[in-house]
């Protein structure tokens, strides 16, 4: 269920290696049906999209902010004709994309959050310290890069980013080491940053995790505004889904999962509707706009983990859209750290 590998193309090789996570569970939660229309907000290698289109005579609008993913998916788009439309777009803009394509409201939305295996495996994208490459980490290949943040951010801001988005207890020491190192020469490669962090924390962690893992995660999330994008995408999906439509979200770390969990709990009437920005008496109470499909997240089976170790942290949550109007989105409520301002 991946595009064919073309010899001599590293992106296509990564596409061939990509394995969709929790695929059976995604299909069971989404329930594709003939004549319906779905949005795959994170096309990537096309694993979910192809499986949805194979499951029923339906249509998919697939989005990805990474231009290389759109280029890689064009042969599949040509093969499937009108059933598949590919657009270069952030998933936070899925409502606008659906309206522009004349398919709103839709029957289902699926989101696979975070960086893809293709992006991690391509050294030139700078997402991983496993192979040396430019310190980039931009999913869209535009805007502020990880190198920009590492070389320009104030020490306190760096420490806050690494702590809040990487859950790194030694964030202040790492930030101090980065500022000291960049004073001698700019930090431009993944290997250089990984070595700086490793020295700052004193080698490999007790759980055998590379000492730079959390710092790289934090910079990647910050550069791509991943948590803000997720919160906005959830609100866009709420507005774009028809009554009875299904929202299916696969996350890969606790920050993402917490946002999805709190969003669905709130929209299902399981959590307070208050906001720290408004006095309680001025907050209009909303009718539940979602029913929670699975109160506990679905996780990979032992069989899936045996063939795809990258699935180990995956969590799936799903919601069923009610007939109630969509709520106004307050990004503070889902738990997005306030780091951009």
C-alpha positions in Angstrom: 0.0 0.0 0.0 2.9 2.3 -0.8 4.0 3.9 -4.0 6.6 2.0 -6.0 10.2 2.6 -5.4 12.2 4.2 -8.2 15.8 3.4 -8.4 18.1 6.2 -7.4 15.5 8.2 -5.5 15.9 8.4 -1.8 12.5 9.8 -1.2 10.8 6.9 -3.1 13.0 4.5 -1.2 11.7 5.9 2.1 8.2 5.8 0.7 8.6 2.1 0.0 9.8 1.4 3.5 7.0 3.4 5.2 4.5 1.2 7.0 1.1 2.8 8.0 0.6 2.6 11.8 -2.5 1.1 13.3 -3.9 0.7 9.8 -6.6 -2.0 10.7 -7.7 0.1 13.7 -7.9 3.3 11.5 -10.1 1.6 9.0 -12.3 0.0 11.7 -12.8 3.5 13.3 -13.3 5.4 10.1 -15.7 2.8 8.5 -15.2 3.8 4.8 -18.4 3.4 2.8 -19.2 3.7 -0.9 -20.2 7.1 -2.1 -18.7 8.9 0.9 -15.8 11.5 1.0 -12.9 11.5 3.4 -10.0 13.8 4.2 -6.5 12.3 4.9 -4.9 15.3 6.5 -1.4 13.8 6.5 -0.9 12.0 3.2 2.7 11.1 3.7 3.4 7.9 1.7 -0.3 7.4 1.0 -0.8 4.3 3.2 -4.1 5.4 4.8 -5.4 7.0 1.6 -4.8 3.9 -0.4 -6.4 1.6 2.2 -9.5 3.9 2.5 -9.9 3.8 -1.3 -9.4 0.0 -1.4 -12.0 -0.5 1.4 -14.9 1.2 -0.5 -15.9 3.0 -3.7 -15.3 6.4 -2.0 -13.3 9.6 -2.5 -10.4 11.0 -0.6 -9.0 14.6 -0.4 -5.5 14.1 0.8 -3.3 16.9 2.2 0.3 17.3 3.1 2.4 20.3 3.9 5.5 18.5 2.6 5.8 19.2 -1.2 7.9 16.0 -1.7 5.0 13.9 -0.4 2.6 15.5 -2.9 5.1 14.9 -5.7 5.5 11.3 -4.6 1.8 10.7 -4.6 1.1 12.0 -8.1 1.3 8.6 -9.7 -1.3 7.3 -7.3 -3.5 10.3 -8.0 -3.2 9.7 -11.8 -4.0 6.0 -11.3 -7.1 6.7 -9.2 -8.5 9.5 -11.3 -11.3 11.5 -9.7 -11.4 9.4 -6.6 -8.2 11.0 -5.2 -7.3 14.7 -5.0 -3.9 15.7 -3.6 -3.2 19.2 -2.3 -0.2 20.8 -0.7 -1.7 22.2 2.4 -1.4 22.2 6.2 -4.0 19.9 7.9 -5.1 22.9 10.0 -6.5 24.3 6.7 -8.5 21.2 5.9 -11.8 23.0 6.2 -10.8 25.6 3.6 -9.4 22.9 1.3 -12.6 20.9 1.5 -14.7 23.9 0.7 -12.5 25.0 -2.2 -12.7 21.5 -3.7 -16.5 21.5 -3.2 -16.6 18.4 -0.9 -17.6 19.9 2.4 -19.0 18.7 4.7 -17.2 15.3 4.7 -17.9 11.9 6.1 -14.6 11.4 7.9 -11.2 12.9 8.7 -8.0 10.9 9.6 -4.9 12.5 11.0 -1.5 10.8 11.5 0.4 13.3 13.7 4.1 14.0 13.7 7.0 13.4 11.4 6.9 10.6 8.9 9.4 7.7 8.4 10.3 9.2 5.0 11.3 12.5 6.6 13.3 10.8 9.4 15.1 8.6 7.0 16.2 11.4 4.6 19.3 12.9 6.1 19.0 16.0 4.0 15.8 17.0 5.9 17.7 17.2 9.2 15.1 15.5 11.4 17.4 12.8 12.8 20.8 12.6 14.4 21.2 9.0 13.2 22.8 10.3 10.0 24.6 13.7 9.6 22.7 16.3 7.7 21.8 20.0 7.7 20.0 21.1 10.9 16.7 21.8 9.2 13.6 19.9 10.4 11.1 21.9 8.4 8.2 19.8 7.1 7.3 22.3 4.4 10.9 23.2 3.6 10.1 26.9 4.2 10.2 29.3 7.1 12.4 29.1 10.3 14.7 26.1 10.5 16.0 24.3 13.6 19.4 25.9 12.8 17.8 29.3 13.0 16.3 28.5 16.4 19.5 26.9 17.8 21.7 29.8 16.7 19.4 32.8 17.4 17.0 32.1 20.3 17.9 33.5 23.7 19.1 30.9 26.2 16.0 31.1 28.4 13.7 30.7 25.3 15.8 27.6 24.2 15.5 26.1 27.7 11.7 26.7 27.7 11.3 25.1 24.3 13.4 22.0 25.2 11.6 21.6 28.5 8.0 22.1 27.4 8.1 20.3 24.1 10.7 17.7 24.8 10.0 17.0 28.5 13.8 17.3 29.0 14.7 17.8 32.7 18.2 19.0 31.8 16.9 21.7 29.4 18.7 24.6 31.1 22.1 22.9 30.9 21.5 21.9 27.3 20.5 25.5 26.4 23.5 26.9 28.1 25.8 24.4 26.1 24.1 25.4 22.8 24.6 29.1 23.4 28.3 28.5 24.5 29.0 26.4 21.4 27.3 28.7 18.9 29.5 31.5 20.3 32.5 29.7 18.9 30.9 28.7 15.5 27.4 28.4 14.1 25.6 25.1 14.7 24.6 23.9 11.2 24.4 20.1 11.2 22.5 17.4 13.1 25.7 15.7 14.2 27.1 18.9 15.7 23.9 19.6 17.8 23.7 15.9 18.9 27.3 16.0 20.1 26.7 19.3 22.0 23.6 17.8 23.7 25.4 14.6 24.5 28.2 16.3 26.2 25.8 18.5 28.2 23.9 15.6 29.6 26.8 13.3 30.1 26.3 10.5 27.6 23.6 7.9 27.0 20.5 7.7 29.2 19.7 4.8 31.4 16.8 3.7 29.2 19.3 3.5 26.3 17.7 6.5 24.6 20.1 8.8 22.8 20.7 11.9 24.9 19.7 14.2 22.1 16.3 12.6 21.4 14.2 14.9 23.5 16.0 18.1 22.3 15.5 17.1 18.7 11.9 16.4 19.3 11.4 19.7 21.0 13.0 21.7 18.1 11.1 19.8 15.5 7.7 20.4 17.2 8.6 24.1 17.7 9.8 24.7 14.2 6.7 23.2 12.6 4.3 24.5 15.3 3.0 20.9 15.5 0.9 21.3 18.6 -0.8 24.5 17.4 -1.4 22.9 14.0 -3.0 19.9 15.8 -5.3 22.0 17.8 -6.4 24.0 14.8 -6.8 20.8 12.7 -9.1 19.4 15.4 -11.3 22.5 15.3 -11.3 22.5 11.4 -12.3 18.8 11.4 -15.1 19.6 13.9 -16.5 22.3 11.5 -16.0 20.2 8.4 -17.6 16.9 9.5 -21.2 16.2 8.8 -23.4 14.7 11.5 -22.4 11.1 11.9 -18.9 11.8 10.5 -15.9 10.3 12.1 -12.7 11.9 13.3 -9.7 9.5 13.7 -6.4 10.7 15.1 -3.1 8.7 15.5 -0.6 10.4 17.8 3.0 9.4 18.8 3.8 11.1 22.1 2.0 12.3 25.2 1.8 16.0 24.3 -0.2 15.1 21.1 -2.3 12.5 22.8 -3.2 14.8 25.6 -4.4 17.5 23.2 -6.7 15.0 21.3 -8.0 13.5 24.5 -8.9 16.8 26.1 -10.4 18.1 22.9 -12.7 15.1 22.6 -13.5 15.1 26.3 -14.5 18.7 26.2 -16.5 18.4 23.0 -18.3 15.4 24.4 -19.2 17.3 27.6 -16.8 15.4 29.8 -14.7 18.5 30.7 -15.3 22.0 31.9 -16.0 24.6 29.1 -14.4 27.4 31.0 -11.4 29.5 29.7 -8.8 31.4 31.6 -9.3 34.2 29.1 -13.0 34.7 29.9 -14.9 34.9 33.2 -17.1 31.8 33.8 -20.4 33.7 33.5 -19.5 35.0 30.0 -18.7 31.5 28.6 -21.6 30.2 26.5 -22.3 26.5 27.2 -22.2 24.4 24.1 -24.0 21.2 23.3 -21.8 18.1 22.8 -20.4 18.2 19.3 -18.7 14.7 19.5 -19.3 11.3 21.0 -16.2 9.5 22.1 -15.8 6.2 20.2 -13.0 4.7 22.4 -12.6 6.2 25.9 -9.2 4.5 26.1 -6.7 4.9 23.2 -6.1 2.0 20.8 -2.5 0.8 20.7 -0.5 -1.4 18.4 -0.8 -5.2 18.7 2.2 -7.4 19.5 2.1 -8.6 15.8 2.3 -5.0 14.5 5.2 -4.2 16.9 7.1 -7.2 15.7 7.2 -5.8 12.1 7.2 -2.1 12.9 9.0 -1.0 16.0 8.3 2.7 15.2 4.6 2.0 16.1 5.4 1.4 19.8 4.3 4.8 21.0 1.2 5.2 18.7 -2.2 5.9 20.2 -5.5 6.1 18.3 -8.5 8.2 19.5 -11.8 8.6 17.6 -14.9 10.7 17.8 -18.3 10.6 16.2 -19.7 14.0 15.1 -23.1 14.9 16.5 -25.7 17.4 15.0 -24.7 20.1 17.5 -22.9 23.2 16.1 -19.1 23.4 16.2 -17.6 25.1 19.2 -15.4 28.1 19.0 -11.8 27.0 19.2 -9.7 28.2 22.2 -6.2 26.8 21.6 -5.4 27.3 25.2 -7.9 24.7 26.3 -6.5 21.6 24.5 -3.2 22.1 26.3 -0.9 23.7 23.7 2.2 25.2 25.5 2.3 28.9 25.0 5.8 29.4 23.5 5.1 31.5 20.4 4.1 35.1 20.9 
